[in-house]
Amino acid sequence: MRFHHDGVRYRYERKFYVGELSRAEVEMLVALNPAVFSTIFYPRSVNNIYLDTWSKESLNDNLIGSGQDRVKTRIRWYGALFGEVRAPKLELKIKHGHVNRKVTFELAPFTMKHGLRAADLHSLLRRADIPDALLQDLLKLEPALVNRYRRSYFRSFDRAFRVTVDSDLEFYAAEPRENTFPPTRPGPAGIIVELKYAEEIDSRADQVTQGLPFRLTRSSKYATGVAAALDAW
């Protein structure tokens, strides 16, 4: 999948791994940052179905660091994992060098259930308002992983920086045929903190990161989840 970059706004995402502190302690440290972060949204559960080719091209690009744009494709919704999904979205997260952006499409409601197949998701994509050339690429993909985590949201006083705090990671193996979604063992016990900001203010980011006493990481929930699923098998 190829995308044009003219006039497109990109952002940085700096990820940090926290393995020794509780969620409450992490959120307190975020609030004490000199950028003065405050809560902007209620905490909620985030659910994703990651889509990839049979040969896991997206995963391999992520692991080896492809020189071309890297694209992660997922269907995202909030709240309960199983049951009626009322407002799902297709998200394509496009990484260009060290920055990224998201392309999003609204999807029709569907039921997340045991027995879900790649054909069910392809039908969902066909019903969406997606350009035909992109749709043909998407129809080559199949479910590769389901993950779920708890997320809280913060924004700096000047509204230039955002932080998300993710915990309670869970992963479920997925495949093209009917899925029973057997749970894997839980994901890493630690917490993932993400700092997000526009490309043009990167020169200001060090002042913020110095106030986040966490370990920088290249953590990918998709790659981590696939590894956890393989271990469980």
Buried (B, 14 or more C-beta within 10 A) or exposed (E): BEEEEEEEEBBBBBBBBBEEBEBEEBBEBBEEBEBEBEEEEEEEBBBBBBBBBEEBBBBBBBEEEBEEBBBBBBBBBBEEBEEEBEEBBBBBBBBBEEBBBEBEBEBEEBEBEEEBBBEBBBEBBEEBEBEEEBBEBBBEBBBBBBBBBBBBBBBBEEEBBBBBBBBBBBBBBBBBEEBEBEEBEEBBEBBBBBBBBBBEBBEBBEEBBEBBEBBEBEBBBBBBBBBBBEEEE
